[in-house]
Amino acid sequence: EVQLVESGGGLVQPGGSLRLSCVAPGFTFSRYAMNWVRQAPGKGLEWVSGVSSDGGSTFYENSVRGRFTIARDNAKNTMYLQMNSLKPEDTAVYYCAQGTIRGQGTQVTVSS
């Protein structure tokens, strides 16, 4: 059974940074492309970023390109999302996802 566990969220001021992590224990992590998605209050799921199975290709939603960096460490079954220059509109619950499977999410709040 695929299990995804996110961490690293929190409250940060506009312009600040956070680093999210997603651990996938007991999962053949290195075989699969992975994604980060988010859900803002009162809104639907939004794809944020994706990374190929080997980490060699990365993809970003337009509003986060240049501010967020996705990465993975297959030896640790872990994926990361470095978020810089955060804006209030980045406030959401962030989930790591493999296909239609998501973790429990981690809350990111950007507010002064």
VENTA-V248353 format. One record per backbone hydrogen bond with DSSP energy under -1.0 kcal/mol. NH is the residue of the N-H (numbers start at 1). CO is the residue of the C=O. Records with the same first field share a line. If there is no record, write none. Layout:
NH->CO ; CO
//
This chain:
5->23
7->21
12->109
15->86
16->13
18->83
20->81
21->7
22->79
23->5
24->77
29->27
31->28
32->29
34->51
35->97
36->49
37->95
38->46
39->93
43->40
46->38
48->36
49->36
50->59
51->34
52->57
55->52
59->50
61->48
64->61
65->61
67->64
68->64
69->82
71->80
73->78
76->73
78->73
79->22
80->71
81->20
82->69
83->18
84->67
86->16
90->87
91->88
92->108
93->39
94->106
95->37
97->35
98->101
101->98
103->96
106->94
108->92
109->10
111->12
//
